[in-house]
């Protein structure tokens, strides 16, 4: 009888611990939405505010192309993931993969939603563009939360994740200065590409 009672108490304690951890992770992911949206909004303007300082270019939008706007979610989300890692990353299941997938979903959602609605309307609308940015950040953070609070996934996913993030970071830097001549990279205002556009 006492063994059963001890097991019940232990399971109850473990359940409360799991719930507490999940709530903490959810609070961090929701806080990340605000952090990413606010910092991303600042990064939209910081290149111009800096007098077009080249060292700022890899992390800030240097023109009005869709590609440059993808940086506005990526870099703040990467910074926030580093802050989260300091808080609970080593103890949360799937941390590298969860954050990487969440960060990758942000630009994917922006591209898909932007081109879908502009294909239907024939032009862009600033309020819709802003809403898409916010929705993309919410999607990324909530997917990240689901994976952070899930059972552990295969370790190879967590080992691969930092490489995938590094590749995307390198692409953002390189394509700022040497963008491909595709519509995704074209500034609709000037018709140019990258930092020289």
Secondary structure by P-SEA (a helix, b strand, c coil): caaaaaaaaaaaaaaaaaaaaaaaaaaaaaaaaaaaaaaaaaaacccccccccccccccccccccaaaaaaaaaaaaaaaaaaaaacccccccaaaaaaaaaaaaaaaaaaaaaaaaaaaaccccaaaaaaaaaaaaaaaaaaaaaaaaccccccccccaaaaaaaaaaaaaaaaaccccccccccccccccccccc
